[in-house]
Amino acid sequence: MISKKDKNQDRVIRHARVRKKVNGTEQRPRLSVYRSTNHIYAQLIDDVKGTTLCAASTLEKEVAPKVADLSKSEAAKVVGKAVAEKALKLGIKEVVFDRGGYLYTGRVQALAEGAREAGLEF
């Protein structure tokens, strides 16, 4: 019998492996990405305190109207810019990028590029 590979379980394993090395601090928080089928979420996390400093997603009131007509990759870029603007308001300029076990391509890459364009460094 053929068994189907669980891709999300593989992603969780990759994410755990990366998280051993990637940690966010108050000065340089972790920019964590979660990608669902229809939406994308990004948040800045201070792992020392265990708190989320700011977050953005395609479901937010400010972002949702902007991404209504866009493709998923274009929407990810808008979310990247939104989270970067919130971070800059908090005085955060540098972050550590945590791709969440996803490959750095498509929507994840677009989110990172959007954040860089808005002024975040990583």
N, CA, C and O atoms as a printed pandas DataFrame, in Angstrom:
     atom_number atom_name residue_name chain_id  residue_number  x_coord  y_coord  z_coord
0              1         N          MET        A               1    0.829   -1.176    0.000
1              2        CA          MET        A               1    0.000    0.000    0.000
2              3         C          MET        A               1    0.883    1.254    0.000
3              4         O          MET        A               1    1.895    1.308    0.700
4              5         N          ILE        A               2    0.497    2.246   -0.781
5              6        CA          ILE        A               2    1.244    3.486   -0.880
6              7         C          ILE        A               2    0.773    4.438    0.207
7              8         O          ILE        A               2   -0.423    4.682    0.369
8              9         N          SER        A               3    1.725    4.963    0.939
9             10        CA          SER        A               3    1.355    5.932    1.964
10            11         C          SER        A               3    1.768    7.324    1.505
11            12         O          SER        A               3    2.842    7.511    0.933
12            13         N          LYS        A               4    0.905    8.290    1.763
13            14        CA          LYS        A               4    1.151    9.668    1.346
14            15         C          LYS        A               4    1.996   10.379    2.399
15            16         O          LYS        A               4    1.748   10.248    3.597
16            17         N          LYS        A               5    2.981   11.122    1.948
17            18        CA          LYS        A               5    3.887   11.832    2.843
18            19         C          LYS        A               5    3.180   13.043    3.449
19            20         O          LYS        A               5    2.481   13.777    2.751
20            21         N          ASP        A               6    3.366   13.241    4.736
21            22        CA          ASP        A               6    2.774   14.383    5.426
22            23         C          ASP        A               6    3.742   15.558    5.331
23            24         O          ASP        A               6    4.722   15.629    6.073
24            25         N          LYS        A               7    3.458   16.477    4.412
25            26        CA          LYS        A               7    4.358   17.601    4.167
26            27         C          LYS        A               7    4.408   18.560    5.348
27            28         O          LYS        A               7    5.460   19.133    5.630
28            29         N          ASN        A               8    3.289   18.744    6.042
29            30        CA          ASN        A               8    3.295   19.655    7.173
30            31         C          ASN        A               8    4.144   19.104    8.317
31            32         O          ASN        A               8    4.791   19.876    9.024
32            33         N          GLN        A               9    4.153   17.798    8.510
33            34        CA          GLN        A               9    4.990   17.206    9.549
34            35         C          GLN        A               9    6.463   17.428    9.217
35            36         O          GLN        A               9    7.263   17.702   10.112
36            37         N          ASP        A              10    6.825   17.315    7.956
37            38        CA          ASP        A              10    8.200   17.603    7.527
38            39         C          ASP        A              10    8.555   19.064    7.786
39            40         O          ASP        A              10    9.672   19.373    8.200
40            41         N          ARG        A              11    7.600   19.963    7.542
41            42        CA          ARG        A              11    7.826   21.384    7.776
42            43         C          ARG        A              11    8.051   21.653    9.259
43            44         O          ARG        A              11    8.929   22.435    9.623
44            45         N          VAL        A              12    7.266   21.010   10.112
45            46        CA          VAL        A              12    7.392   21.195   11.557
46            47         C          VAL        A              12    8.775   20.732   12.025
47            48         O          VAL        A              12    9.378   21.367   12.891
48            49         N          ILE        A              13    9.269   19.657   11.472
49            50        CA          ILE        A              13   10.598   19.155   11.828
50            51         C          ILE        A              13   11.673   20.145   11.387
51            52         O          ILE        A              13   12.603   20.435   12.140
52            53         N          ARG        A              14   11.543   20.667   10.154
53            54        CA          ARG        A              14   12.497   21.675    9.663
54            55         C          ARG        A              14   12.472   22.918   10.543
55            56         O          ARG        A              14   13.517   23.477   10.876
56            57         N          HIS        A              15   11.259   23.346   10.917
57            58        CA          HIS        A              15   11.120   24.538   11.742
58            59         C          HIS        A              15   11.784   24.341   13.103
59            60         O          HIS        A              15   12.462   25.244   13.592
60            61         N          ALA        A              16   11.601   23.187   13.715
61            62        CA          ALA        A              16   12.219   22.901   15.009
62            63         C          ALA        A              16   13.738   22.916   14.896
63            64         O          ALA        A              16   14.424   23.386   15.804
64            65         N          ARG        A              17   14.259   22.411   13.804
65            66        CA          ARG        A              17   15.709   22.383   13.593
66            67         C          ARG        A              17   16.266   23.800   13.477
67            68         O          ARG        A              17   17.323   24.102   14.030
68            69         N          VAL        A              18   15.556   24.661   12.761
69            70        CA          VAL        A              18   16.003   26.040   12.597
70            71         C          VAL        A              18   15.873   26.806   13.910
71            72         O          VAL        A              18   16.727   27.631   14.236
72            73         N          ARG        A              19   14.808   26.537   14.661
73            74        CA          ARG        A              19   14.555   27.268   15.914
74            75         C          ARG        A              19   15.601   26.972   16.980
75            76         O          ARG        A              19   15.708   27.726   17.947
76            77         N          LYS        A              20   16.379   25.894   16.838
77            78        CA          LYS        A              20   17.464   25.644   17.772
78            79         C          LYS        A              20   18.491   26.762   17.713
79            80         O          LYS        A              20   19.129   27.076   18.719
80            81         N          LYS        A              21   18.655   27.365   16.543
81            82        CA          LYS        A              21   19.681   28.385   16.340
82            83         C          LYS        A              21   19.118   29.797   16.289
83            84         O          LYS        A              21   19.827   30.743   16.631
84            85         N          VAL        A              22   17.882   29.970   15.877
85            86        CA          VAL        A              22   17.310   31.299   15.670
86            87         C          VAL        A              22   16.506   31.712   16.905
87            88         O          VAL        A              22   15.510   31.080   17.254
88            89         N          ASN        A              23   16.961   32.790   17.560
89            90        CA          ASN        A              23   16.262   33.329   18.718
90            91         C          ASN        A              23   16.112   34.828   18.565
91            92         O          ASN        A              23   16.996   35.496   18.028
92            93         N          GLY        A              24   14.998   35.356   19.035
93            94        CA          GLY        A              24   14.758   36.786   18.972
94            95         C          GLY        A              24   14.972   37.435   20.327
95            96         O          GLY        A              24   14.641   36.859   21.363
96            97         N          THR        A              25   15.529   38.642   20.310
97            98        CA          THR        A              25   15.704   39.420   21.533
98            99         C          THR        A              25   14.880   40.687   21.407
99           100         O          THR        A              25   14.234   40.919   20.385
100          101         N          GLU        A              26   14.903   41.507   22.448
101          102        CA          GLU        A              26   14.135   42.749   22.395
102          103         C          GLU        A              26   14.718   43.707   21.362
103          104         O          GLU        A              26   13.976   44.418   20.686
104          105         N          GLN        A              27   16.063   43.728   21.235
105          106        CA          GLN        A              27   16.709   44.600   20.261
106          107         C          GLN        A              27   16.598   44.045   18.840
107          108         O          GLN        A              27   16.472   44.806   17.880
108          109         N          ARG        A              28   16.644   42.726   18.713
109          110        CA          ARG        A              28   16.561   42.084   17.396
110          111         C          ARG        A              28   15.575   40.917   17.478
111          112         O          ARG        A              28   15.980   39.766   17.645
112          113         N          PRO        A              29   14.273   41.221   17.359
113          114        CA          PRO        A              29   13.264   40.159   17.495
114          115         C          PRO        A              29   13.218   39.234   16.278
115          116         O          PRO        A              29   13.817   39.505   15.238
116          117         N          ARG        A              30   12.497   38.151   16.445
117          118        CA          ARG        A              30   12.354   37.152   15.387
118          119         C          ARG        A              30   11.107   37.479   14.572
119          120         O          ARG        A              30   10.016   37.624   15.125
120          121         N          LEU        A              31   11.274   37.595   13.253
121          122        CA          LEU        A              31   10.143   37.792   12.344
122          123         C          LEU        A              31    9.671   36.420   11.892
123          124         O          LEU        A              31   10.273   35.800   11.015
124          125         N          SER        A              32    8.596   35.958   12.494
125          126        CA          SER        A              32    8.080   34.619   12.252
126          127         C          SER        A              32    6.970   34.661   11.207
127          128         O          SER        A              32    6.110   35.541   11.240
128          129         N          VAL        A              33    6.994   33.703   10.279
129          130        CA          VAL        A              33    6.025   33.644    9.181
130          131         C          VAL        A              33    5.205   32.368    9.303
131          132         O          VAL        A              33    5.746   31.288    9.537
132          133         N          TYR        A              34    3.896   32.505    9.142
133          134        CA          TYR        A              34    3.019   31.342    9.026
134          135         C          TYR        A              34    2.201   31.507    7.759
135          136         O          TYR        A              34    1.626   32.566    7.506
136          137         N          ARG        A              35    2.157   30.451    6.972
137          138        CA          ARG        A              35    1.486   30.498    5.681
138          139         C          ARG        A              35    0.373   29.456    5.677
139          140         O          ARG        A              35    0.635   28.254    5.729
140          141         N          SER        A              36   -0.873   29.928    5.614
141          142        CA          SER        A              36   -1.982   28.985    5.483
142          143         C          SER        A              36   -2.345   28.885    4.003
143          144         O          SER        A              36   -1.669   29.468    3.155
144          145         N          THR        A              37   -3.380   28.166    3.700
145          146        CA          THR        A              37   -3.760   27.985    2.306
146          147         C          THR        A              37   -4.145   29.305    1.646
147          148         O          THR        A              37   -3.758   29.567    0.507
148          149         N          ASN        A              38   -4.904   30.134    2.354
149          150        CA          ASN        A              38   -5.401   31.372    1.750
150          151         C          ASN        A              38   -4.785   32.641    2.316
151          152         O          ASN        A              38   -4.881   33.695    1.688
152          153         N          HIS        A              39   -4.160   32.575    3.474
153          154        CA          HIS        A              39   -3.673   33.780    4.140
154          155         C          HIS        A              39   -2.217   33.615    4.549
155          156         O          HIS        A              39   -1.667   32.514    4.519
156          157         N          ILE        A              40   -1.603   34.736    4.932
157          158        CA          ILE        A              40   -0.236   34.712    5.447
158          159         C          ILE        A              40   -0.173   35.616    6.672
159          160         O          ILE        A              40   -0.804   36.673    6.711
160          161         N          TYR        A              41    0.590   35.190    7.665
161          162        CA          TYR        A              41    0.687   35.891    8.934
162          163         C          TYR        A              41    2.157   36.129    9.247
163          164         O          TYR        A              41    2.999   35.279    8.959
164          165         N          ALA        A              42    2.471   37.282    9.837
165          166        CA          ALA        A              42    3.834   37.579   10.264
166          167         C          ALA        A              42    3.774   38.251   11.627
167          168         O          ALA        A              42    2.898   39.076   11.888
168          169         N          GLN        A              43    4.708   37.890   12.484
169          170        CA          GLN        A              43    4.752   38.540   13.792
170          171         C          GLN        A              43    6.187   38.667   14.267
171          172         O          GLN        A              43    7.039   37.838   13.947
172          173         N          LEU        A              44    6.445   39.721   15.036
173          174        CA          LEU        A              44    7.750   39.933   15.644
174          175         C          LEU        A              44    7.685   39.425   17.080
175          176         O          LEU        A              44    6.814   39.827   17.851
176          177         N          ILE        A              45    8.614   38.537   17.432
177          178        CA          ILE        A              45    8.562   37.854   18.713
178          179         C          ILE        A              45    9.861   38.088   19.479
179          180         O          ILE        A              45   10.954   37.926   18.936
180          181         N          ASP        A              46    9.725   38.467   20.739
181          182        CA          ASP        A              46   10.848   38.539   21.669
182          183         C          ASP        A              46   10.866   37.216   22.432
183          184         O          ASP        A              46   10.040   37.000   23.319
184          185         N          ASP        A              47   11.806   36.330   22.089
185          186        CA          ASP        A              47   11.844   34.998   22.698
186          187         C          ASP        A              47   12.341   35.025   24.136
187          188         O          ASP        A              47   12.057   34.101   24.898
188          189         N          VAL        A              48   13.072   36.059   24.521
189          190        CA          VAL        A              48   13.567   36.149   25.894
190          191         C          VAL        A              48   12.393   36.330   26.855
191          192         O          VAL        A              48   12.306   35.645   27.874
192          193         N          LYS        A              49   11.492   37.255   26.526
193          194        CA          LYS        A              49   10.313   37.500   27.361
194          195         C          LYS        A              49    9.142   36.594   26.977
195          196         O          LYS        A              49    8.224   36.393   27.772
196          197         N          GLY        A              50    9.175   36.051   25.765
197          198        CA          GLY        A              50    8.071   35.219   25.297
198          199         C          GLY        A              50    6.859   36.029   24.898
199          200         O          GLY        A              50    5.725   35.605   25.123
200          201         N          THR        A              51    7.089   37.217   24.295
201          202        CA          THR        A              51    5.977   38.081   23.924
202          203         C          THR        A              51    6.017   38.417   22.436
203          204         O          THR        A              51    7.076   38.432   21.810
204          205         N          THR        A              52    4.849   38.682   21.897
205          206        CA          THR        A              52    4.725   39.153   20.527
206          207         C          THR        A              52    4.707   40.673   20.557
207          208         O          THR        A              52    3.870   41.275   21.230
208          209         N          LEU        A              53    5.630   41.295   19.830
209          210        CA          LEU        A              53    5.745   42.747   19.834
210          211         C          LEU        A              53    4.752   43.392   18.874
211          212         O          LEU        A              53    4.122   44.393   19.216
212          213         N          CYS        A              54    4.607   42.832   17.684
213          214        CA          CYS        A              54    3.604   43.298   16.731
214          215         C          CYS        A              54    3.350   42.199   15.712
215          216         O          CYS        A              54    4.135   41.259   15.585
216          217         N          ALA        A              55    2.254   42.329   14.993
217          218        CA          ALA        A              55    1.879   41.303   14.023
218          219         C          ALA        A              55    1.104   41.926   12.879
219          220         O          ALA        A              55    0.554   43.020   13.008
220          221         N          ALA        A              56    1.066   41.223   11.760
221          222        CA          ALA        A              56    0.275   41.641   10.603
222          223         C          ALA        A              56   -0.155   40.390    9.840
223          224         O          ALA        A              56    0.536   39.371    9.850
224          225         N          SER        A              57   -1.296   40.484    9.186
225          226        CA          SER        A              57   -1.778   39.371    8.368
226          227         C          SER        A              57   -2.721   39.898    7.299
227          228         O          SER        A              57   -3.090   41.072    7.297
228          229         N          THR        A              58   -3.098   39.020    6.401
229          230        CA          THR        A              58   -4.030   39.407    5.346
230          231         C          THR        A              58   -5.448   39.560    5.871
231          232         O          THR        A              58   -6.329   40.007    5.137
232          233         N          LEU        A              59   -5.685   39.202    7.120
233          234        CA          LEU        A              59   -7.022   39.308    7.705
234          235         C          LEU        A              59   -7.250   40.602    8.474
235          236         O          LEU        A              59   -8.377   40.873    8.888
236          237         N          GLU        A              60   -6.208   41.409    8.677
237          238        CA          GLU        A              60   -6.352   42.651    9.439
238          239         C          GLU        A              60   -7.231   43.657    8.707
239          240         O          GLU        A              60   -7.320   43.648    7.479
240          241         N          LYS        A              61   -7.878   44.523    9.479
241          242        CA          LYS        A              61   -8.787   45.519    8.905
242          243         C          LYS        A              61   -8.071   46.476    7.967
243          244         O          LYS        A              61   -8.634   46.878    6.948
244          245         N          GLU        A              62   -6.822   46.853    8.298
245          246        CA          GLU        A              62   -6.088   47.798    7.458
246          247         C          GLU        A              62   -5.559   47.131    6.193
247          248         O          GLU        A              62   -5.467   47.774    5.147
248          249         N          VAL        A              63   -5.212   45.853    6.277
249          250        CA          VAL        A              63   -4.559   45.157    5.171
250          251         C          VAL        A              63   -5.562   44.493    4.225
251          252         O          VAL        A              63   -5.340   44.474    3.014
252          253         N          ALA        A              64   -6.646   43.957    4.751
253          254        CA          ALA        A              64   -7.599   43.183    3.953
254          255         C          ALA        A              64   -8.123   43.925    2.723
255          256         O          ALA        A              64   -8.185   43.322    1.652
256          257         N          PRO        A              65   -8.506   45.209    2.820
257          258        CA          PRO        A              65   -8.990   45.886    1.609
258          259         C          PRO        A              65   -7.896   46.063    0.545
259          260         O          PRO        A              65   -8.183   46.067   -0.652
260          261         N          LYS        A              66   -6.641   46.210    0.992
261          262        CA          LYS        A              66   -5.534   46.388    0.042
262          263         C          LYS        A              66   -5.239   45.126   -0.739
263          264         O          LYS        A              66   -4.811   45.196   -1.891
264          265         N          VAL        A              67   -5.462   43.960   -0.123
265          266        CA          VAL        A              67   -5.083   42.694   -0.753
266          267         C          VAL        A              67   -6.253   41.955   -1.391
267          268         O          VAL        A              67   -6.088   40.830   -1.864
268          269         N          ALA        A              68   -7.423   42.569   -1.411
269          270        CA          ALA        A              68   -8.615   41.880   -1.915
270          271         C          ALA        A              68   -8.466   41.453   -3.373
271          272         O          ALA        A              68   -8.919   40.370   -3.743
272          273         N          ASP        A              69   -7.843   42.280   -4.205
273          274        CA          ASP        A              69   -7.736   41.985   -5.637
274          275         C          ASP        A              69   -6.376   41.430   -6.034
275          276         O          ASP        A              69   -6.144   41.171   -7.215
276          277         N          LEU        A              70   -5.474   41.241   -5.080
277          278        CA          LEU        A              70   -4.108   40.840   -5.386
278          279         C          LEU        A              70   -3.934   39.323   -5.337
279          280         O          LEU        A              70   -4.756   38.604   -4.769
280          281         N          SER        A              71   -2.843   38.858   -5.948
281          282        CA          SER        A              71   -2.492   37.446   -5.840
282          283         C          SER        A              71   -1.924   37.185   -4.452
283          284         O          SER        A              71   -1.674   38.126   -3.699
284          285         N          LYS        A              72   -1.718   35.922   -4.109
285          286        CA          LYS        A              72   -1.221   35.586   -2.776
286          287         C          LYS        A              72    0.183   36.139   -2.545
287          288         O          LYS        A              72    0.486   36.600   -1.444
288          289         N          SER        A              73    1.039   36.103   -3.554
289          290        CA          SER        A              73    2.402   36.620   -3.412
290          291         C          SER        A              73    2.398   38.128   -3.242
291          292         O          SER        A              73    3.144   38.663   -2.423
292          293         N          GLU        A              74    1.566   38.814   -4.007
293          294        CA          GLU        A              74    1.471   40.275   -3.866
294          295         C          GLU        A              74    0.903   40.645   -2.498
295          296         O          GLU        A              74    1.327   41.631   -1.897
296          297         N          ALA        A              75   -0.049   39.864   -2.008
297          298        CA          ALA        A              75   -0.616   40.104   -0.688
298          299         C          ALA        A              75    0.441   39.900    0.395
299          300         O          ALA        A              75    0.469   40.634    1.383
300          301         N          ALA        A              76    1.311   38.901    0.211
301          302        CA          ALA        A              76    2.376   38.649    1.177
302          303         C          ALA        A              76    3.326   39.836    1.247
303          304         O          ALA        A              76    3.816   40.184    2.322
304          305         N          LYS        A              77    3.582   40.450    0.116
305          306        CA          LYS        A              77    4.463   41.620    0.085
306          307         C          LYS        A              77    3.838   42.777    0.880
307          308         O          LYS        A              77    4.537   43.484    1.605
308          309         N          VAL        A              78    2.537   42.960    0.739
309          310        CA          VAL        A              78    1.822   44.005    1.480
310          311         C          VAL        A              78    1.887   43.725    2.982
311          312         O          VAL        A              78    2.066   44.649    3.776
312          313         N          VAL        A              79    1.742   42.460    3.377
313          314        CA          VAL        A              79    1.822   42.088    4.791
314          315         C          VAL        A              79    3.235   42.352    5.314
315          316         O          VAL        A              79    3.397   42.822    6.440
316          317         N          GLY        A              80    4.252   42.056    4.515
317          318        CA          GLY        A              80    5.632   42.338    4.911
318          319         C          GLY        A              80    5.856   43.818    5.157
319          320         O          GLY        A              80    6.518   44.201    6.121
320          321         N          LYS        A              81    5.301   44.652    4.281
321          322        CA          LYS        A              81    5.429   46.100    4.465
322          323         C          LYS        A              81    4.676   46.552    5.722
323          324         O          LYS        A              81    5.157   47.412    6.460
324          325         N          ALA        A              82    3.507   45.976    5.960
325          326        CA          ALA        A              82    2.702   46.355    7.128
326          327         C          ALA        A              82    3.409   46.016    8.434
327          328         O          ALA        A              82    3.422   46.832    9.356
328          329         N          VAL        A              83    3.996   44.829    8.525
329          330        CA          VAL        A              83    4.677   44.443    9.765
330          331         C          VAL        A              83    5.946   45.274    9.942
331          332         O          VAL        A              83    6.325   45.582   11.071
332          333         N          ALA        A              84    6.602   45.639    8.849
333          334        CA          ALA        A              84    7.805   46.471    8.942
334          335         C          ALA        A              84    7.464   47.879    9.434
335          336         O          ALA        A              84    8.194   48.449   10.245
336          337         N          GLU        A              85    6.367   48.432    8.949
337          338        CA          GLU        A              85    5.945   49.765    9.395
338          339         C          GLU        A              85    5.638   49.756   10.890
339          340         O          GLU        A              85    6.002   50.693   11.601
340          341         N          LYS        A              86    4.970   48.702   11.374
341          342        CA          LYS        A              86    4.670   48.598   12.801
342          343         C          LYS        A              86    5.956   48.464   13.614
343          344         O          LYS        A              86    6.076   49.034   14.698
344          345         N          ALA        A              87    6.917   47.706   13.081
345          346        CA          ALA        A              87    8.183   47.516   13.782
346          347         C          ALA        A              87    8.957   48.823   13.873
347          348         O          ALA        A              87    9.537   49.134   14.913
348          349         N          LEU        A              88    8.965   49.586   12.787
349          350        CA          LEU        A              88    9.688   50.854   12.782
350          351         C          LEU        A              88    9.062   51.843   13.762
351          352         O          LEU        A              88    9.772   52.646   14.367
352          353         N          LYS        A              89    7.732   51.792   13.924
353          354        CA          LYS        A              89    7.073   52.641   14.919
354          355         C          LYS        A              89    7.518   52.282   16.338
355          356         O          LYS        A              89    7.562   53.143   17.217
356          357         N          LEU        A              90    7.847   51.009   16.554
357          358        CA          LEU        A              90    8.322   50.557   17.864
358          359         C          LEU        A              90    9.821   50.793   18.043
359          360         O          LEU        A              90   10.372   50.529   19.111
360          361         N          GLY        A              91   10.477   51.291   16.992
361          362        CA          GLY        A              91   11.911   51.541   17.066
362          363         C          GLY        A              91   12.766   50.329   16.748
363          364         O          GLY        A              91   13.942   50.287   17.112
364          365         N          ILE        A              92   12.196   49.352   16.080
365          366        CA          ILE        A              92   12.925   48.131   15.720
366          367         C          ILE        A              92   13.346   48.234   14.260
367          368         O          ILE        A              92   12.507   48.394   13.374
368          369         N          LYS        A              93   14.655   48.140   14.014
369          370        CA          LYS        A              93   15.168   48.238   12.649
370          371         C          LYS        A              93   15.746   46.917   12.148
371          372         O          LYS        A              93   15.757   46.659   10.944
372          373         N          GLU        A              94   16.231   46.073   13.079
373          374        CA          GLU        A              94   16.844   44.800   12.707
374          375         C          GLU        A              94   16.039   43.640   13.288
375          376         O          GLU        A              94   15.595   43.687   14.435
376          377         N          VAL        A              95   15.862   42.612   12.482
377          378        CA          VAL        A              95   15.154   41.412   12.920
378          379         C          VAL        A              95   15.910   40.173   12.461
379          380         O          VAL        A              95   16.797   40.249   11.611
380          381         N          VAL        A              96   15.545   39.035   13.034
381          382        CA          VAL        A              96   16.033   37.734   12.590
382          383         C          VAL        A              96   14.867   37.081   11.859
383          384         O          VAL        A              96   13.771   36.979   12.411
384          385         N          PHE        A              97   15.087   36.638   10.627
385          386        CA          PHE        A              97   13.996   36.085    9.824
386          387         C          PHE        A              97   13.830   34.600   10.108
387          388         O          PHE        A              97   14.777   33.821    9.997
388          389         N          ASP        A              98   12.612   34.221   10.477
389          390        CA          ASP        A              98   12.258   32.822   10.737
390          391         C          ASP        A              98   11.203   32.422    9.720
391          392         O          ASP        A              98   10.041   32.812    9.834
392          393         N          ARG        A              99   11.609   31.646    8.730
393          394        CA          ARG        A              99   10.696   31.292    7.638
394          395         C          ARG        A              99    9.714   30.195    8.020
395          396         O          ARG        A              99    8.888   29.794    7.200
396          397         N          GLY        A             100    9.790   29.712    9.233
397          398        CA          GLY        A             100    8.802   28.760    9.735
398          399         C          GLY        A             100    8.879   27.381    9.124
399          400         O          GLY        A             100    7.882   26.659    9.116
400          401         N          GLY        A             101   10.041   26.991    8.607
401          402        CA          GLY        A             101   10.179   25.683    7.986
402          403         C          GLY        A             101    9.760   25.659    6.535
403          404         O          GLY        A             101    9.913   24.636    5.868
404          405         N          TYR        A             102    9.234   26.762    6.028
405          406        CA          TYR        A             102    8.842   26.842    4.620
406          407         C          TYR        A             102   10.074   27.142    3.771
407          408         O          TYR        A             102   11.048   27.713    4.262
408          409         N          LEU        A             103   10.030   26.758    2.507
409          410        CA          LEU        A             103   11.111   27.104    1.598
410          411         C          LEU        A             103   11.095   28.600    1.350
411          412         O          LEU        A             103   10.032   29.221    1.328
412          413         N          TYR        A             104   12.283   29.185    1.162
413          414        CA          TYR        A             104   12.385   30.632    0.925
414          415         C          TYR        A             104   12.114   30.904   -0.552
415          416         O          TYR        A             104   13.027   31.172   -1.333
416          417         N          THR        A             105   10.860   30.829   -0.901
417          418        CA          THR        A             105   10.427   31.088   -2.273
418          419         C          THR        A             105    8.955   31.461   -2.241
419          420         O          THR        A             105    8.269   31.177   -1.259
420          421         N          GLY        A             106    8.469   32.081   -3.280
421          422        CA          GLY        A             106    7.053   32.407   -3.375
422          423         C          GLY        A             106    6.603   33.416   -2.350
423          424         O          GLY        A             106    7.174   34.501   -2.243
424          425         N          ARG        A             107    5.570   33.058   -1.587
425          426        CA          ARG        A             107    4.961   33.994   -0.631
426          427         C          ARG        A             107    5.895   34.364    0.515
427          428         O          ARG        A             107    5.884   35.505    0.976
428          429         N          VAL        A             108    6.701   33.416    0.978
429          430        CA          VAL        A             108    7.629   33.698    2.073
430          431         C          VAL        A             108    8.684   34.701    1.621
431          432         O          VAL        A             108    9.020   35.632    2.353
432          433         N          GLN        A             109    9.197   34.509    0.429
433          434        CA          GLN        A             109   10.188   35.430   -0.120
434          435         C          GLN        A             109    9.571   36.812   -0.366
435          436         O          GLN        A             109   10.211   37.829   -0.100
436          437         N          ALA        A             110    8.351   36.855   -0.866
437          438        CA          ALA        A             110    7.677   38.126   -1.123
438          439         C          ALA        A             110    7.465   38.896    0.179
439          440         O          ALA        A             110    7.635   40.115    0.211
440          441         N          LEU        A             111    7.096   38.200    1.246
441          442        CA          LEU        A             111    6.919   38.852    2.542
442          443         C          LEU        A             111    8.246   39.448    3.020
443          444         O          LEU        A             111    8.278   40.578    3.509
444          445         N          ALA        A             112    9.325   38.703    2.882
445          446        CA          ALA        A             112   10.639   39.188    3.300
446          447         C          ALA        A             112   11.055   40.413    2.482
447          448         O          ALA        A             112   11.584   41.380    3.029
448          449         N          GLU        A             113   10.815   40.367    1.178
449          450        CA          GLU        A             113   11.179   41.497    0.315
450          451         C          GLU        A             113   10.357   42.734    0.665
451          452         O          GLU        A             113   10.886   43.846    0.664
452          453         N          GLY        A             114    9.083   42.556    0.963
453          454        CA          GLY        A             114    8.229   43.667    1.361
454          455         C          GLY        A             114    8.726   44.307    2.654
455          456         O          GLY        A             114    8.730   45.531    2.787
456          457         N          ALA        A             115    9.142   43.474    3.601
457          458        CA          ALA        A             115    9.656   43.996    4.872
458          459         C          ALA        A             115   10.961   44.748    4.654
459          460         O          ALA        A             115   11.189   45.786    5.274
460          461         N          ARG        A             116   11.822   44.231    3.773
461          462        CA          ARG        A             116   13.088   44.919    3.481
462          463         C          ARG        A             116   12.831   46.258    2.796
463          464         O          ARG        A             116   13.476   47.256    3.117
464          465         N          GLU        A             117   11.900   46.279    1.863
465          466        CA          GLU        A             117   11.575   47.525    1.148
466          467         C          GLU        A             117   11.048   48.590    2.095
467          468         O          GLU        A             117   11.284   49.780    1.886
468          469         N          ALA        A             118   10.342   48.175    3.129
469          470        CA          ALA        A             118    9.770   49.135    4.081
470          471         C          ALA        A             118   10.793   49.598    5.113
471          472         O          ALA        A             118   10.511   50.513    5.887
472          473         N          GLY        A             119   11.984   48.978    5.140
473          474        CA          GLY        A             119   13.032   49.480    6.017
474          475         C          GLY        A             119   13.592   48.527    7.046
475          476         O          GLY        A             119   14.496   48.910    7.788
476          477         N          LEU        A             120   13.096   47.286    7.128
477          478        CA          LEU        A             120   13.664   46.335    8.080
478          479         C          LEU        A             120   14.952   45.735    7.510
479          480         O          LEU        A             120   15.087   45.571    6.298
480          481         N          GLU        A             121   15.891   45.412    8.397
481          482        CA          GLU        A             121   17.135   44.787    7.995
482          483         C          GLU        A             121   17.236   43.411    8.619
483          484         O          GLU        A             121   16.982   43.236    9.811
484          485         N          PHE        A             122   17.617   42.414    7.785
485          486        CA          PHE        A             122   17.908   41.063    8.294
486          487         C          PHE        A             122   18.766   40.325    7.327
487          488         O          PHE        A             122   19.122   39.173    7.572
